Amino acid sequence: MTLEQAQIFDDILKKFPPDNATTVIKTASKSELYTICAYLEVLQNEGYIKILGGMGNEKAIMLLAQGRAFILSGGYTAIVKKELKKVEDEQAMLAYLQAVSQSTNQQPAEKHRSYKWIWITLIIVSAVYFYFTKDSNRELWDSVNTYISIIGGTAGLIGLVKR
């Protein structure tokens, strides 16, 4: 039920004077009468009113005690507003949870990014060191070169597999 429909139902129930339980609803056209009759049928099925009859573009209705109590407690409008508030709160909670999950998903990426920079820096520093010391320690350079080749090949394969 929409808020507009709830207000129409409540307006029908509020048409009754406080000292009288019966009233007549008059409409300007037959199509308007059919629309109002549909709303009256719903209210009668809920047990809030009793349709007494009608003639032409008029309908006589009686407000039952349950209908009077219902409209005094806020009617359909209060119920629909409460439901809309609940849906709005659920949507706000869902948006909050999505924002939190996105921020937690971004933190590991930033952490991995810093690890990558550390490794890149270490590799560059070690490459520069070994470049300048390769003539003095030829055997060390050959063994390190072998290890670097193995590590580079393994890292390349891992990089291809992760993509």
N, C-alpha and C positions, 0 to 999 in steps of 0.2 A: 504494500500500500504506500502510495506517495504522500508527501506532506499536504499537497493540494487536496487529494481525496479525503484525507483525515480531517482537514478543515471544513470540507463540505459536509461530512457526517456530523461534525460537532456543531456546525451552524444549524443543521436541521434539528438537532437535539436542543439547541439553545433557543429555538423559536417559541418554545412553550413558556407561557407566563408562570411565575412562581406559585401563584395561587390556583392555577387551573391545569389539569392534566390533558386537556384536549385542545387542538388547534386545527386550522385549515391552511393548507399550503396552496397558494394560487400561482399559476404560471401564465405566461403570455402566449405560449403556443403549445401545440400537441407534442412537438419534438422535445421541447423543454420538459413537458410533463412526463414523457417516457423516460427521460434521463433521471428526473427526480424519483420516479417510481422505482427505478433500478436501485437507487440508493436506499429508498424506503424498504424495499424487499430485504436488502442486506441487514438493515437495522431491525426489522421484524424477525428475521431468522436468528439474530443474535439475542433476541428477547428484550430489546430496549424499548420498542414501540409496538403498537397494534394499529394496523390500517383498518379504519372503520368503514371506508367507502369513499365514493367520489362522484362528481357530476361535472361534465364539461372539462374545464381546465383546473379543477380543484380536487384536492384529496384531503379527507378528514382523517386525522391520526390522533392516537392517544399515547401519551408517555407513560410507560410502566415504571414502577418503583426502581427496578434495576437500572433503567435508563437514566432516571434522575440521579441516582447514586453515581453512575458511571460518569456523567457529565460534570458532576460536582468534584469528582476526583481528578479531573483533567481531560478526560475523554480520549479520543483517538489521537489527537494532536500530541498529547504528552507521551503516549506510547511510541508514536513514530519518531518524535524528537529524541527519545531515549535510545531507540534503535539506531538512528542516524549518528548519534554521539558515540555509540558503541562501535559502529563501523568505522567512524572517523578515528577513534582511538586505536583500533586494530590496524588501520592503514598507517597511522603514525608510528606504531610499534614496528610494523613490518619495514617501513622506510628506515627507521633507526637501526634495526637489525641488519639490513642490507648495507647501510653505511659502515657499521662496525665490522661486518665481514669483509668489506672492501678494504678498510684500513688495515685489518689484520693480514689480509692477503698481500698487501703492498709491503709490509714490514720485512718479510723474509726476502723479497726481491732486493730491497735496499741493503740488507745484510749480505746477500750473495754478491751484490755489486761491490761492496767494500772489500770482500775477500778477493774478488777478481783483481781489483786495483793493487792489493798487497802482493799477490802472486806476480802480476805484470811487473811491478817495481823490483821484486826480488830477481826475476829472470833477467831484466835489463841490467841490474847492478852486477849480477854474476857473469853475464855475457861481456860486459865492459871489463870486469876484473880478469876474466880468462883471456880476453883479447890481448891485454897488455902483458900478461904473464906467460903466454904460450911459448915464447922462445926460451925462457929460462927453465921451464918444466915441461919438456916435450912429452914424457911418458904420462904425466898427470893430465895434460891436455888431451891426449888420445883417449884415455879412459873416461874422462869427463865428457868428451865429445860423444863417445859411444853411449853413455848413460843419458845424455841429453837427447840423442836421436831416439833412443828407446822410449823415453818419457814423452817426447813430442809426438811420436807415432801413436802411442797409447792415448794421449790426450786428444789427438785428432780423431781417432776412432770413436772415443767416448762422445766427443762433440757431434759426430755424425749420427750416432745411435740416439742421442737425446733429442735431436731435431725431429 
